[in-house]
C-alpha cells in the first residue's frame, strides 16, 4: 500500500455499475480485435443513457464523501470572481469589447461611440436560462452596419447563425442552421461566406462528417437559395474548407484541407464579375493563409519550404507558388504574425516565450516591441487604417493585461489590468530543460509558491497536450491559479507533437513517431520526481482531447508513475477514432488502423482502450467528458471507463464524470466550471492522502 493510501483516514469504496459486454469483433489485416463495449457508441440508445446515469450517480456518491470539496469550490469561485475585459476592436462607428463581471456564465459584448458610455450589445446569458447556449463567433460587415453571430447549444460544434442590424439591434430573417467548423466572412454589406457539412442522417453528435462545403449567403435570401461556392464535387472531398475575404473586399481566398495540417489555396478577384479561380497552391503538404493585402499585393503566411513559417508577397494576377517572393524569411524560431495599421507584427516563439518585431510592408524590420515581461503576447491584428492596436500579455502567474500599442512609435501603454485576487508575486514560474528518452531536450515551465519546499511531497499537476501543432505558451488560468493556491505545483512541458519548434517538432510526434510524445511526458514526470518537486504518490497527470490520449497512453504504459490520472474528453479508442464526426481529419497526426498493417499494429500498441490489462493497479482515475461533445465523441471515454473498471486492481478508484448539456469545452458556463474543478481537485487531493487543505 502506498504512503498516501496509508495516510488516508478513509478509503471510499466504489460499487461500480455492471457494464454489459457484447460480442463485436473487428478484423484488421487478418487480426481480430474484440470490442465488447461497442454498444456504448450509440449515443441515442436508452441503454447508453441508463449507463450514463448510473455512472454519474456512482461518481457523485464518491465525490460527496470528499470533506473539502465545497472549500475548493470557494477557492475556484473566488479566483474567477473578477472583472475580465477583452481588447477593444472597432467596427463602423462603434468600439466593441467583451466583458464578464466575474461569475456571469457567459461574457457579454459591449460597445461605445467615441466619448460615450458603454452599453450592452449582446448578452449571451439571455440565450438560455442555464447558460448552456453560448456565443460562438461574431463577425461584422464592412461598414459595421450588420453583424452575424453564431450560437452553440450545449457546447456542440453544430451552430446557428443570426444576422443583426447593429444600429437597431433588430434580428433580420437571415437565420442559418446546421453550420459547423465555420468562420463568417462578410463581403461588403451584401452577404456572408460560411462552411458546413450536410446534416448526418444518424446521430448528429457522432455520425461521420467528411465533406465540408462552402456557401455564400446573400442578405435577404433564404438559406435554401445560398450559392454553392466550393466543395460540392463528390469526387473530391475536403474535410475542412474556409473562406477569407480581404479587408478591401477585393479578394476571396478559399482554403481546402483534408486534415488538420496542410491546405490547398485558391483565389478569386471579387472586383471582376467574370474572374475565375486562380491556384495559389494545389498541394496539401504545407499551410497557407492570407495575412493582408495592399492593392493587388497579397501577403501570405506559409510553412511551404519553411518549417518555422515565413511571410511571402505575390501579385494577385499570378499568385501561384513559383511567383512567391520572401518578405520575412524563415528564422530559427516559429513565426505567428498579425497585421495592423499597414504594418506587420511578427511574433516569434523563443523556447515557447513571445518575442515581437514590427515590419513595414516592404519587409524592413523597424523595431522590437518591448513586452512587459517573460510570457505570451497575443496580437490579434487590426484594420489597415488603425493608428492604435491592442495586445494581451500574460504568463502562469500574471492575469492577462491589455496594452495599447502606438503603431507609429511602437510604444506600449497599459490599457487594462484585471483586478484578480490572485497574488502572483507570491509565486514563482521558471523554465527548465530536461532530456527525453532519446536524448531530445524538452522545455518545461514549473510554477509554485515561493515557500514551497522541494521535499518530494508536493501535490503536482503535470499538464500536457503534444499534438496538432498546438503550442502551450505561458498563459494565466484562474482554475490553474486555484491549484497553486491549494498548495500545488503546476508543470507544463512543451512536448513533441506541438508547434513550439515548428513543423519538425510537430512531425516528430505524429504517426509512427507518436511514442515520442508519451516518452517526453514520462520524462517530464521523472524530472519532477528526481528533483524532489513531487513523488509518484503526489503526482497527477492531466490533459484534454489529444491530451486525454496522452494521459490514457502514459497511465497504461507506466501505471506506477502517478497517483492520479485525469484524461479529459480524450481520444482513447485509436482503432476507431476516424469513424466519428470529423475524426478522419486527424489522420495527419495519428494515421489510421486501416492505413496499413504496420500502422494498425503501432496504433494498437498505445491505444488506451486496448492496453488496459487485468491484475494491474492503475492510478486513481477520473475520466471527464460531456454528452454533447461532437468533436471527440464521449464513446471514447465510456469505453475506457468500462474497461478500466473491469480490470482495475487495488484500491484506486476509476470514475467517469459526464457533464450534461456540455460539449468539448468551449462555451462552458462559469457555474459548471466551478463545479468541475471542485470535483477534479477534490478527487486529486483526496487520493493523494491530503486530509486537510493548506491554502497559500
N, C-alpha and C positions, 0 to 999 in steps of 0.2 A: 504494500500500500504506500502511495506517495506521501511526502511530507504534508502537502496541502490536504490530502484526504484524511490524514491522521488528525490534523488540526481542526477539521470541520466538526462543529458541535452536533450537526445533524445531517445525515445523508437523506435526501429526499428521494423516496422510492418512486419509480415510474411504472405504471401499469400501461404498457403500450397497447394501442388498439391492434387487433389482428388484421393484417393486410392479406386479402385473398391472393393466391398465386394462380396464374393461368399457365397455359402450355404452349405459348407462342415461341417458335424457333425460327430464326433467320439464318440464311446461308450466304456466306461471303467467300468466294473463291474456294468452295468446297468445304469450308469450315463452318460448323454450326454454332450459333450463339443463342442461348435461351434468353428470352425477355419476359420473365414471369409477371412483371408489373406493367405490361403494355396497356392494360385496360385503364391505367391512370392517365393515359394521354387524352382520353375522351373528356374534355372539359365541360361537356354538356350533359353528361350522364348523371343519373340520380345516385349511382354507386360512388362516383368520384366526389360528388357533393357531400354525401354522407361521410366519406373518408376524411374530407377536409374538416368537417365539423368535429369529428371525433379527435382528430389530431390537434386542432386548436383548443379543444376542451382539455386535452392532456397537457398541452403546453401551458395554458393559463393556470391550471391547477398547480403545476410545478412552480411557475413564476410567483404565484400568490403566496408561496411559502418562503420567499426570499424577504428577510426582515427589513431591508433598507431600500427597497425598490422605490417607494414614494420619496424618500430622501434624495435619491439620484434624480428623480423626475424634477424635483425642485431646483437642483443644480443646473440641469439642462434648460429648464424653463427660464431661470434667472439669466443665463448667458444668452438666450435667444431674445430676451425682452429688452431690446434697444432699437432705436430708430435706424433703419437701413435705407440708404438712398443710392440710386444708381447715378452714373454720369449722365448729364443732360444732353439732349440732342434736339436740333432744330428742324422743324417741318413746317413749311409755309410761314405764317405769322406767329407761330407758337414755339415755345421751348417745352419739351416733354421730359419727364423723368419718372422712374419707378420708385415707390416708397412703401415701406412697411413700418408701421408704428412700433412693432415689436412682436406681438403674438397674434397678429392677423394671419389667418390661414393662407391667404394669397396676397401678394403685393399689389398695390393699386397703381394705376397710371395717372399722373398729374400733369397739368400743363399751365403755362402762364404766357401772357404777352409782355413785351418789354416794359418793365416797371410796374407790372400788375401783380395782383395776388394769384397764388397758385390755387387751382380748383381741380376737383376730380374729373378725369376724362373717362376712365373705365375702372369699374370696381368689380373684379372677378369674384369677390366674396358674395356677390349677389347672383352669380350664375347658379348656385345651388345652396341649400340650407347647411350642408355639412362640409362645404369647402372642397368637395371631391371633383368639381368641374373647374378646370384651371385655364388660364390664358396661356396659349402655347405658341404664340407668334403674332407680331404686329408689323404691318408694312403700310407706308403712306404713298399716295400718288405724287406725281412730280411736283405739283404746286401745293401739296398738303391739304387740298380741299376734301379728300376722301381718304379713309383708312380701311384696310382689311385686316381682320384679326381671326386667329384660329383658336378653337377651344378643344380641350381634351376631357373626356368623361372617364373618371376612374383611372386616370393615368394611361389610357390606351393610346397607341400610336395613330389610330384612326381619328381624324379630326373633322370638325365642321368649320366653315369659313363664313364670316359675316362681313358685310360692307356697310360703312357708316359715312354719313355726311358729317365732316368734322366740326362744322360751324354749329349745326343744329343738334348734333349727336343722334340724329334720326337714322335708324337702320333702313337700308334700301332692300329691295326684293331679291338682291343677288346673293342668296344663301347657297353655298356649295357644300355638298355632303360627300362622305366616303373619300376624304383626302388623306393621303398617308405619305410620310417621308418627303415633305414638300416645303420649299420656301414659297413666298408670294412676291413675284417680281412685277411691278407695275410698268406699263408702257404709257407714258404721259398720264392723262387722267381718263384714258379710254378703256383700259382693260388690264387683266392680270394673267400672267403665266403661272401655272401650277401643275403639280405632278400627282399621279396616284396609280393604284392598281385597280383592276376590276375586283369588285367585292366578291370574295370567295363564296361558293355555294354551300360549303360546310361551315364549320366554326370560324368566325371572323377573327378569333383570338389565337388560333393555332394553324389554320389551313395555309398551305404553301402559297406565297405570292412572289412570283419571279419575273413578271413583265411590267416594268414601270412605263408609264405613258405621260407625255407632256401635252397639256391643253392650253388654249388661250380663251379666257372668258371675257367677252365684251360686256361692259357695264350696261345693264338694261335687258340683256338677253337671259334666257333660261339656261340652266346647266346642260340640258339636253342638246342645245344648239352650239355648245362650245366647240371651237375648231380643234381638230387633231393636228398637232404640230410635229411630234416625233415619238417613235417607239411603238407604232401601231402595225409594224411589219412582223407578222407571226414568225417569219423565217429568221429574224434577227432580234433576239431578246436582249434587253438590258435590265438589270435589276434596280439600278438607281439612275434616274435621269433628272437633271436640274437645269434651270434657266436663269440667266443673269442678263438684265438689260443695263446698258451703260448709263451713267448718270445723265448724259445729254440725250437719252432716248434714241440714239442713232443705231446702236448695235445690239444684237441679241446673240449671246454665246450660249450654246447648249452643250452640257457635259453628259456623257453617256458612259456608264460603268457597269461591269458585271460583278465586281466585288468591292470591298471597302478600300482597296488600293488600286490606283490606275484608272484613267478615263480617256475616252476619245473626246475631241472638242471640235465643234462646228460653229460657223459664224454666218449671220445674215445681216445685211445692211438694211435696217428698217426704214431709212430715208428714201430708198428706191423700191417702189412697189413691185418692180419686175426682177428684183435681185434674187438669185438662187442661193443655195447653201455653198459655203466655202469650207474646205477642210483645214483646220489648224493642225490637228494631229489625229491620225487614224489607227493608232495602236493603243493598247491598254497596259503598256509596260511602265508608264510614268503618270504623274499627276500634273494637270494644267488647269489654271484658273485665271480670270481677268482681275487684275488689281485696280486699274483705272484706265482711262484713255484721254488723249488730248487730240482733238480733231480726228484724223484717221490713224494716229499712232496708238497701238494697243500695248499696254504694259502687262505682261503675263508673268505669273509666278509658276515655276515648274521645277521638278526634280529630274527632268529629262537630261541624261548625261551629267547630272549634278545631284548626287545623293543627299547633300545637305541643303539643296534648293538654291535657286538664283532667280534674278529678275531679267527678263529679256524684253526687247521692244521690237515691234514689227508693224509694217504698214498693213492696214486692213484690206487693201486691194490685193495683197499677196501674202496671206497670213500663215502659210504652211511652214513647217519646222525648218526647212532649209533656208528660209529667209530671216530667221530669228537672229538678232544681234544681242550679245550680252550687254546689259546695262549695269547691273550689280552682280558680278560673278560670284560663284560659289566660294565659301571660305571653309575653314576647318570647323566652324560652328553652324548649327542649324538655324536657318532663316525663317522668320514668320513676319512678313511685312504688312503694313497698312498704309493707306494714303489719306491725306487731309490737306486742304488749303493749297493744292497744287504741288505738294511735296510728298516724298516717300519716307516713312519711318520704318527703318529696318531693325526689327527686334531679333536679337540672337540669343540662343541658349548656350551659356558657357557653363558646363557641368550643371545644367538644369537651372542656372541663375540668369536673370534677364540683363542684357546689355542692349542699349538702343542708340542708333545713329540716324541723323537726318540727312537726306539726299535731295537734290533737285531732280527734275525730270530729265536732265541731261546725264545723270549718273554721277554727279560730283558730290562727294561727301562734304557736308557743310559743318557738322559739329556732332559731338557726342551729347546725348541728352543726359543730364545729371539726375540720377534717380535718388530717392530719399534713403536708400539703404540696400541691403542684400535681400533679394526676394524676387517676386514676379510682378512685372508690369503688364497691364492689359490695355493695349492700344486698340480701340475699336474702329478707328478711322473716322472721317467726316467728309463733308461735301467739299468740292474743289474750291469753292468761294469762301470757305471758312477762314477766319483770322485767329480763332481760338479753337483748340481741340482739348479733349479731356482723356485722362487715363487713370486707371486704378493701380494701386500698389499695395501688396500685402505679402506676408510670409506666415509661417505657422504660429507666430505669437503676436502678429500685428494685424488687426482687423483691416479690411480694405478701405483705405483712404482714397479720396478722389483729388486729383491735381488738375489744374487748368494749365494748358501749355500755350504760351505765346508763340505762334507758328513762325513769326518773322525773326524772333530773337532766340527761340529755343529755351526760354526761361520758364520754369515751373513754379506754380504758386499753389499752396494748399487750398483746396476749394471746399472740401467737406471731410471732417474727421469724425467717425462714428463714436458715440458715447457708450462703447461697450463696457460692461462691468468686469471684463477680463483684464487682469493686471499683467500685461506682457512683460513688464520689467522684472517680474519675479521669476521668469523662466528663461531658459537658455535653449537655443536651437543651433546646432552645429552640424557641419557636413563632414563625414568621414568617408574613406575609401577602403574597400575590402576586396579580397580575391575570391572569385568563384571557383568551382571545382576544376575548371580547365585553365585557371590562371588569369582569366579576364578580370580586370579591375572594374568594380562597380561602385558608384557613389550612393550614399545614403545620408539622409538628414534625420538626426535624433533630437527630440525635443523633450524637455523635462524641467521640473522645478530646480532652481539653483541650489536648493538644500538637499537634493536627492543624493543619498549615499549609494555608491556602487557596491552593493553588498550581495548582489545576486537574487534579491527578494522583491524587486520592484515589479508590480503588475505592468506588463508591457504589451502594447498593441503593435503588431507588425502588419502594416497595410501595404498591399501591392496590387498591381494590375498586369503589366507585362504583355501588351499586345496591341495590334491595330494602329501602330504608330502613335499611340497616345502617350503624351509626356506628363509625368507627375511633377509639376513645378511647385515650389513652396507657395501655399495659399492658406488663408485662415478659414477655419470652420468652427462655429460655436459648439458643435457637438464634439469635435476633437478637443476643443478647449475644455469642455466639461470633463473629458477623460483625464486631462492634465490636472485639473482642479481636484479630481478624485484621487490624486497621488500617482497617476500612471505615467509611464514613459510611452511616447508615440514615435514610431520609427517608420520611415518611408524610403525604401530603396528604389533606385531607378534602374530596374532590371531590364534585360534584353527583351525584345518584342515591342518596347516603347519607341518613342521618336526622339529621345534626348540627345542621341548622337547620330541622327539622320537615318537614311534608308538602310544602311548597312547594319545598324543596331537593331532596327525593326526586323529585317530579314533573318538576323541571327537568332530570332526567337519564333520563327514560323515553320510550319510543316515538319519536315524531318529534323529540324533543329529546335523543336518546341521544348524538348527536355532542358535546354539551356535556361529557359525561363524558370523552371522549377528548381534547378540547381542554384541559380542566382538567389532565389528566395530562401532556400535552405541555408545557403552560405551567409545570408544576412542574419538569419536566426542564430547560426553558430557564432557569428561575430558578437552579437549582443550577449550571448551566454558566456563566451570566452572572456569578454571584457567586463563581466560582472554587472552589466546593466540589469540582467534578469537571469533566470534559470528556466528549465523546461516546465517546472511547476508553476511558474508565474508568467508564462508566455501565451498570448492569444494570436492566432492567425486570422486576418480579415481581408476580404476582397469581394467585389461585386461584379456580376456579369462575367466577362472574361477573367476578372479577378476571383470570381467564385469558382471557376475551373481551376485557377491557380491554387486556391486553398484546398479544394477537393483532391487535386492530384498530390499535393505535398502531404496532406494528412494521411493519405492511403499509402504513399511511398515511405514516409517517416512518421508512423503513428506515435512514436515516443517523443518527438521533437517538441511538441507544445501541449499545454494542458487543455487549451480551448481552441476550437475551430469554428469560424463564423463565415461559411460560404453564403453569399447573398445573391439572389437572382442569377444563379450560376448556370453556365453551360456544362452540364455534368454527364450527359449521355452522348459521348462523342461519336458513336456509331450512327446516330440518327438525327443529330442537331440540324443537318441541312435539309431535313424533310419538313420543317416547321417554318411558317411565315417567311421572313426574308433570310433565313439561316443559310441558304445556299450561297449567299453573298459573302459569307465569312470564310470561304474555302481558300482564299489567298493566304490567310493566316494558318488555317488548320489542315488543309487538304480534306478529302472525304474518304469514308470507308469503302466507297465504290470505285475510287480512283485507280487503285492497283492493289495487288496482294501485299506488296511491301508497305504501302501507306496504311492499309487496313490493320496490319499487324502492329505498326508503330503507334497508331491512334489507340488501338485497343489496349496497348501496354500501359497507357497512362489515363485512359478514360475512367473517371472516378466511379461511375456506376458499375463498371466491370472489374474493379480491382479491390473491392471490399472482400475480405477473407474471414472465415469463421475462426473463432478462438483468438482473435486479436482485440486488445483494448485500444480503441481509437480515442482521440481526445473527446472531452465533453463538447458536444456539437449542438449548435442551434442554427439550423438552416432557415433562412428567411426568403420569402417570395411573396407574390401577390396574385390574386385571382384574375386581374385584368392585365397581367404582363404579356403583351403580344410581341415583345422583342425577343426575350428568352422565355419561352413558354414555361409555366410552372411545373409541367410534367417532368422536367429535368430534376427539379428539387423534390417532387413527390417520389420519384423512383429511387433517388439517392437516399431519402429518409427511410423508405421502406426496406431497402437492402441493409442499411446501417442498423436499423432497429432489429432486423432479423439476425444479424451476425455479431453485434456488439458483445464483447466480453468485459467483465469487470463492472466497476461502479459508475463510470462516466455516463451521464445521460445523453440521449440522442433525441432532440426535439425539432419540430418544424413549426415555424410561426408564419402563418399565411394571412397576410393583410387582405382585407376585403375592400372592394371599390378602390383599388390602387393598382398601379402598373409597375413599370421598370424603375421608377424613382422620380422622374420629372413631375413637377406639379403636386408633390405630396404635401398635404396641409400641415401647418405647424403643429396642430394638435396631435396628429398622427406621428409626427417626427418625435415629439416629446415622449409619447408612449413607447415608440420603437426603441429609443435609446435608453430609456429606463429599464426596459426588458433586457436589452443586449448587455449593457454594462452591469446590471444586476446579476445576470446569468454568469458573466465572465468572472466577476469578483467573488461570487459565492463559490464557484467551482475552483477558484484559486485558494479557497480556505479563508478568505477575508471575513471576519466575524463582525467587525465594526468599521465604518467608514472613517478615514482620517482625511479631512479636507485641507487642501493647500490654500 
